[in-house]
């Protein structure tokens, strides 16, 4: 851990700030299943197209998604496979915490 530069630490924090937005996480998880255009993303996650476009702009600026033109349509896809690994680990951790919380609340109710 001593070999991590301040620049790398700053980037780690920056990535987590980007992922701190639930809409951006939903978009990334959806795109992990395959390419989607703005309309498809909007419908799938229940956000207005303008809001989706705004979030995609942020994700694209940080190279977390890329776009590919297919005729007149622009499809978006995951731009960095590392982000999927990070999301998968985050999901596993959150599910584990949720499971532990459920178990703890069941245990405490038995203790009463």
C-alpha positions as CSV (number, residue, x, y, z in Angstrom):
1,X,0.0,0.0,0.0
2,X,2.9,2.4,0.5
3,X,3.6,2.4,-3.2
4,X,0.3,4.1,-4.1
5,X,0.9,7.6,-5.3
6,X,-1.3,10.6,-4.3
7,X,-2.4,10.8,-7.9
8,X,-3.7,7.2,-7.8
9,X,-5.4,7.8,-4.5
10,X,-7.1,10.9,-5.9
11,X,-8.3,8.9,-8.9
12,X,-9.7,6.2,-6.7
13,X,-11.7,8.8,-4.7
14,X,-12.8,10.4,-8.0
15,X,-14.1,7.1,-9.4
16,X,-16.1,6.4,-6.2
17,X,-17.6,9.9,-6.4
18,X,-18.8,9.2,-9.9
19,X,-20.3,5.9,-8.7
20,X,-22.0,7.6,-5.7
21,X,-24.9,8.5,-8.0
22,X,-27.6,5.7,-8.2
23,X,-28.6,6.7,-11.8
24,X,-25.0,6.3,-13.0
25,X,-24.7,2.9,-11.3
26,X,-28.0,1.8,-12.9
27,X,-26.8,2.8,-16.3
28,X,-23.5,1.0,-15.9
29,X,-25.3,-2.2,-14.7
30,X,-27.7,-2.0,-17.6
31,X,-24.8,-1.5,-20.1
32,X,-23.0,-4.5,-18.6
33,X,-25.8,-6.5,-20.3
34,X,-25.0,-5.0,-23.7
35,X,-25.1,-1.9,-25.8
36,X,-28.1,0.4,-25.4
37,X,-29.2,3.7,-26.8
38,X,-30.5,6.6,-24.8
39,X,-34.1,5.7,-25.4
40,X,-33.6,2.1,-24.2
41,X,-31.7,3.2,-21.2
42,X,-34.3,5.8,-20.3
43,X,-37.1,3.3,-20.5
44,X,-35.2,0.6,-18.6
45,X,-34.3,2.7,-15.6
46,X,-37.2,5.1,-15.6
47,X,-35.4,8.4,-16.2
48,X,-36.1,11.2,-18.7
49,X,-33.9,11.0,-21.8
50,X,-32.3,14.4,-20.9
51,X,-31.3,13.1,-17.5
52,X,-29.9,9.9,-19.0
53,X,-27.9,11.9,-21.6
54,X,-26.5,14.1,-18.8
55,X,-25.3,11.0,-16.8
56,X,-23.9,9.4,-20.0
57,X,-21.9,12.6,-20.6
58,X,-20.3,12.3,-17.2
59,X,-19.6,8.6,-17.6
60,X,-18.2,9.2,-21.1
61,X,-16.0,12.1,-19.9
62,X,-14.4,9.7,-17.4
63,X,-14.1,6.9,-20.0
64,X,-16.5,4.6,-18.1
65,X,-18.7,4.3,-21.2
66,X,-18.0,4.7,-24.9
67,X,-20.4,5.3,-27.8
68,X,-20.6,3.7,-31.2
69,X,-22.7,5.0,-34.0
70,X,-25.0,2.5,-35.7
71,X,-26.6,4.4,-38.6
72,X,-28.4,7.4,-37.0
73,X,-28.5,5.7,-33.6
74,X,-25.8,6.1,-31.0
75,X,-25.3,3.1,-28.7
76,X,-23.5,3.2,-25.5
77,X,-21.4,0.5,-23.9
78,X,-19.1,-0.1,-21.0
79,X,-15.7,1.6,-21.7
80,X,-13.7,0.0,-19.0
81,X,-14.1,-3.6,-17.8
82,X,-12.5,-2.7,-14.4
83,X,-15.5,-0.7,-13.5
84,X,-17.6,-3.9,-13.9
85,X,-15.3,-5.7,-11.5
86,X,-15.6,-2.8,-9.0
87,X,-19.4,-2.9,-9.3
88,X,-19.6,-6.7,-8.9
89,X,-17.5,-6.5,-5.7
90,X,-19.6,-3.6,-4.4
91,X,-22.8,-5.5,-5.1
92,X,-21.5,-8.6,-3.4
93,X,-20.4,-6.6,-0.4
94,X,-23.7,-4.8,-0.1
95,X,-25.7,-8.0,-0.4
96,X,-23.5,-9.6,2.3
97,X,-24.1,-6.6,4.6
98,X,-27.8,-6.8,3.9
99,X,-27.8,-10.5,4.7
100,X,-25.9,-9.9,7.9
101,X,-28.3,-7.2,8.9
102,X,-31.3,-9.4,8.3
103,X,-29.6,-12.2,10.3
104,X,-28.8,-9.7,13.1
105,X,-32.3,-8.4,13.3
106,X,-33.7,-12.0,13.3
107,X,-31.2,-12.9,16.1
108,X,-32.1,-9.9,18.1
109,X,-35.8,-10.5,17.8
110,X,-35.2,-14.1,19.2
111,X,-33.2,-12.7,22.1
112,X,-36.1,-10.5,23.3
